Amino acid sequence: MTRPGRYLDPFGDPVEAVRWTPDVLIDAGTCIGWLMSAGVEFHHPDGAGGTTTLAIRGVNGRPDVTAQPGDWIVGKRPPGGLRRFAVVSDNVFGEAFTADTATYRRAEATR
């Protein structure tokens, strides 16, 4: 993966998501670059290599969220609002989120 994937959340809203896999350098770089481009503050509180966790700073007083290896980082931009990020475990992500193929096809057609 070289960019975040597009998915539909359980409510049918479009989101972008990246799986945090610190031992796969291109995927980890995609995740870090995506967060940096959104101006998100983050740090690595624990682990090394494939066990590295990723803590994303909460906004507006919200607590930080921490991604364990294999978790998904999901970004959603409400209309007129700042992008918000959440961490979703792999098993929940697989059950609750679906690929947004229609949006993906529209984006690819404009390239």
Residue pairs with C-beta under 8 A, 6 or more apart in sequence:
1 18
1 19
1 26
1 27
1 30
2 26
2 30
3 30
3 34
4 16
4 17
4 18
4 30
4 34
4 75
5 16
5 17
5 18
5 99
6 14
6 15
6 16
6 99
6 100
6 103
6 104
6 107
7 14
7 15
7 16
7 17
7 74
7 97
7 98
7 99
7 100
8 14
8 15
8 97
8 98
8 99
8 100
9 15
9 74
9 76
9 96
9 97
10 96
10 97
13 76
14 100
14 103
15 74
15 75
15 76
15 97
16 34
16 74
16 75
16 76
17 72
17 73
17 74
17 75
17 88
17 93
17 97
18 27
18 30
18 31
18 34
18 72
18 73
19 27
19 31
19 70
19 71
19 72
19 73
19 90
19 93
20 28
20 31
20 54
20 67
20 68
20 69
20 70
20 71
20 72
20 73
21 27
21 28
21 69
21 70
22 28
22 47
22 49
22 50
22 51
22 52
22 54
22 69
23 49
23 50
23 69
31 54
31 73
32 42
34 75
35 42
35 56
35 73
35 85
38 75
38 83
38 85
40 56
40 57
40 83
40 85
41 56
41 57
42 54
42 55
42 56
42 57
43 54
43 55
43 57
44 52
44 53
44 54
44 55
45 53
45 55
45 66
46 52
46 53
47 53
47 69
50 69
51 69
52 69
53 66
53 67
53 68
53 69
54 66
54 67
54 73
55 64
55 65
55 66
55 67
56 64
56 65
56 66
56 67
56 73
56 85
56 87
57 64
58 64
58 65
59 82
59 84
65 85
65 86
65 87
66 87
67 73
67 87
68 89
70 89
70 90
71 87
71 88
71 89
71 90
71 93
72 87
72 88
72 89
72 90
72 93
72 97
73 85
73 86
73 87
73 88
74 85
74 86
74 87
74 88
74 93
74 97
75 83
75 84
75 85
76 83
76 84
76 85
76 86
77 83
77 84
78 84
88 96
88 97
